Amino acid sequence: MAAKTLNINGKQVSADEGATILEAAIEAGIKIPTLCHLDGVYDAGACRLCLVEVTGVNKLLSACTTRIAEGMEVHTDTEQLRKYRRMTLELLFAERNHTCSACVSNGHCELQALAWQNGMDHVRYDYCFPRWSVDASHPRYGLDHNRCILCTRCVRVCWHIEGAGTKNVAGRGAKSFIIDDLAQPWGDSETCTSCGKCVIACPTGALFTRGSTVAEMERDPSKLAFIVNARERKQWVV
Amino acid sequence: MGKRIVIDPVTRIEGHAKISIFLDDAGHVTDAEFHVVEFRGFEKFCEGRPYGEMPSITARICGICPVSHLLASARAGDAIMAVAIPPAADKLRRLMNLGQIVQSHALSFFHLSAPDFILGWNAPQATRNVFGLIAADPTLARAGIRLRQFGQEIIEALGGRKIHPAWAVPGGVRSGITDQGRARIRERLPEAFATAESALRLFWKALDENREEALIFGNFSSLFMGMVTADGTWEHHGGNLRFVDSAGSVVADQIDPARYRDYIAESVQEASYLKTPYFKSLGLPNGIYRVGPLARLNICERMGVPRADAEYRAFRQMSRGSVTSSFLYHHARLIEILAALEYIERAIEDPELSTKHLRADAGVNALRGVGASEAPRGTLFHDYTVDPSGLLKSVNLIVATGHNNLAMNRTVAQIARHYVQGDDIPEAVLNRIEHGIRCYDPCLSCSTHAAGMMPMKVTLVGPGGRILREVTRG
């Protein structure tokens, strides 16, 4: 595969043709904030935190879904980007009911960590306080829609790693929500294998192991990339 | 036309409140009311949440005694799981509750109430507070602050932080105590004992100087409720309920706290967000009962530890039946600090506290769970019903300050009747009225499930509801 050369934050970088700006940046050791991105599954461009500026393009592009091009000039850390990232985070917090102090993921939450890293010290928007429920019908896991940011990581791991296809998205816009099978209680799902990959993939406290109390949900999403790599490289074939 | 005096806000209590005093045409006090003016809504907005979150959510009701909610909520969770928690977890919860009693009682006595004893009822309002106490008697103030810190450090040694530790959970606790934690507690105990003893000496002197107040501040007949052990010893966690009347006779005994509804009913008053529980079979207003330190000492037969028992006997000698003056809440609080320190001294030597078996694991096995614990201010109930997946369908919280609502109203009325004549109320009288509330160490943030430290307002109301005078402090 041919290599392409581009410039990120003034640094000359080369990456494989077909790579995304995010992949090229990671390879060059340049950090771009991400939330919906998950190693091991394809990217969806859902969260808008990895937005970058590309010279000559008059809109902001998501680094996780934009392919590199020869001679591309990318900026990942400008004042405008920092402003938009904070705004995006504030909107995520305002949209549903995120109460860190009582959350199973407090201290281990990617959304909380990003808010802290990006200097989000308050939310300027009115909180929506929507009425969302908790689905605790599954014997082992729970889904709290109040804490869901619709990153779709759970959907992608369910379809493309486990292959069960249980999780999906229903509805439109801010009213979208994660469903199981045909929008039935999770515990009634016939396709769910109870593998728990969705729970490992969740960046917030939306998916959790039942019985977990505050700050007890610690996840290791690298296990998911490990499974995918081992499978694709046929490391399990003897 | 009669008159109404309003004290708003009431100061040096936890939360927001006001007092209304009603006068007739002759300027005599006809009645007084204590109003809690904040509403918080925990019972409603917790609906739909998993019961396992409740210890941490309800702990946020209050930053002074979060441990009480944490423990009562975890116990309600134990009942929903229908498990017996590991013995070490129970011992650790009890140790944290003792730490909580010490820190909260130290706050009530030294920071909130001692300024009245030390600086006097007539001391200028601007200095009649903990800062005035620091200026007047720095050694005493420092000892009080350090005693509170000691209690807080026990909480931290167990839960990892002083306020809102996410530690007690349905089924047990999340961690034990380390050897360093034990050593730190052991090291500070002698100083804590010395402070408790000196506070008791200070109280005896204050009692001597305030004989009139002791007779007037909430001195009336009522029932008393709290937990006792199976043999009638003082209890703060895991015991059964006992009701005792003013004569000292046991009215109901060894009641499983889960059956509280058989004995306690709740009513609401138009003038307050604070619910009014009463002893069911006596109805309103005869079902008035008090909880908290005074009640716990009236219902038990002994403290169960030697130093506190010596002081307890002196306490009980003040009356033939129950000790009925709410002014003596302060004395009871100090005896409880002493007892708590003795129990802490015993507890930290228990090797079982370091075991790793601290948490039982189970799903939802009962659709209702009641958890009770003796909070510093009195008995706290958390009553949850859940659906089969463990999501809350209803929440009922009865907090100590609620139990004492009728008694606080009566106390305010009694003090007002004694001291108020006409609508010209001297500052020292206003302060005595407020102190009547402080005796109970109410936590209004808890009781209304209200935010903030409390200022107070007194309104003087004449017949026909005309407001004659309002005194506001902030």
Chai-1 contact restraints between the chains, C-beta under 6 A:
chainA,res_idxA,chainB,res_idxB,connection_type,confidence,min_distance_angstrom,max_distance_angstrom,comment,restraint_id
A,A102,B,E53,contact,1.0,0.0,6.0,A-B,restraint_1
A,A102,B,S56,contact,1.0,0.0,6.0,A-B,restraint_2
A,A102,B,I57,contact,1.0,0.0,6.0,A-B,restraint_3
A,V134,B,L391,contact,1.0,0.0,6.0,A-B,restraint_4
A,A136,B,S389,contact,1.0,0.0,6.0,A-B,restraint_5
A,A136,B,G390,contact,1.0,0.0,6.0,A-B,restraint_6
A,A136,B,L391,contact,1.0,0.0,6.0,A-B,restraint_7
A,S137,B,S389,contact,1.0,0.0,6.0,A-B,restraint_8
A,T213,B,G52,contact,1.0,0.0,6.0,A-B,restraint_9
A,T213,B,V169,contact,1.0,0.0,6.0,A-B,restraint_10
A,V214,B,S56,contact,1.0,0.0,6.0,A-B,restraint_11
A,V214,B,A166,contact,1.0,0.0,6.0,A-B,restraint_12
A,A215,B,A166,contact,1.0,0.0,6.0,A-B,restraint_13
